[in-house]
Amino acid sequence: MLILLVVIVVLRTYVRARVVRNFGKDDACMIGALIFTLGYMVAIWIARNNGMGYSGKVLQLYQMRNLVQLTLAIQIIYYVLIAFIKISICFCYLRIAANNHFARMCKGTIYFLTLFCLICVVVCLTQCIPLHEMWNFTGVPLGECINTTALFYTTSSINIVADIWVIALPISTLLKIQRPTREKAGLIVAFSLGVLSTISSIIRLHSIRIFTESPDPFYDAVPINLWSMVEVNIGIWCASIPALRVLIIRHRAASQASRSAGTYKFHSSGRSGGKDLGRSNEGSNQATVESFDMGTIDLTNPEQAKQASKIDSEWSDEAQLYPVHTPIVR
């Protein structure tokens, strides 16, 4: 799962930076999300080696202390990671902002998510005063701690509401895009795949209840981390799918251009002979090369003009989502 996640983000970055040359803040945030995801996985791996998932009855004191410290790190990483994913999606929405009202709503959401993330991090670092009271197993209180059950329920509930808001935010704008109904439906479905991540968040909330009410939290810590990773992975996948669509479109366009050039070469060869055949082949090869350079298609050539029309049709909806700096020359 982690390897697939890395591949998806790397492909997304490649598409934006090299293919369409339109790398933006949403891509930078997604790279940040990937980095924190790797950090989350490392923390889980270390926690597993320290006995996470085992009963506290069989753990040594130093293992329990390490697990609580790792839990603090995991909490902070999770809040930052989730914020990066949602903010990346909002920056992506700004690419298709059709009016100032929608743009202001997206920016307002970004500000809220950033502020909420900072508050969560500060609360995590101050949930016990002094902080080392978290891993105090001496039985003698050295400070005070807040109600972590209320903290987890509150932050998880706000995250779920934020998920629903981010999913619903672009729907009205997408409905107003001047495209066929089928294409608009496809765009709405693509942006609504985040519902799967929201479902994972709800299941995670249930696992939080099990964890906070458990008489042996070290043993019951696995489900909450499992569903956290499912939520994160689905979120990154869904946020990156629209960007990867460019690769599919360009591959399809290149394949169609190649087939078109091959057909043109075959018919030219059938109508010519001897010396003319060589010239026909040379012209066909030139058409094949030009078909891959969308900016140099010869529109005076009937076959290339027809192919350019097909490619332009396929690119039109993608251009509305992610403007390209090298459009087709008409």
Secondary structure, 3 states (H helix, E strand, C coil): CHHHHHHHHHHHHHHHHHHCCCCCHHHHHHHHHHHHHHHHHHHHHHHHHCCCCCCCCCCCHHHHHHHHHHHHHHHHHHHHHHHHHHHHHHHHHHHCCCCHHHHHHHHHHHHHHHHHHHHHHHHHHCCEECHHHHHCCCCCCCCEECCHHHHHHHHHHHHHHHHHHHHHCCHHHHHHCCCCHHHHHHHHHHHHCHHHHHHHHHHHHHHHHHHHHCCCCCHHHHHHHHHHHHHHHHHHHHHHHHHHHHHHHHHHHHHHHHHHHHHHHHHHHHHCCCHHHHHHHHHHHHHHHHHCCCCCCCCCCHHHHHHHHHHHHHHHHHHHHCCCCCCCCC
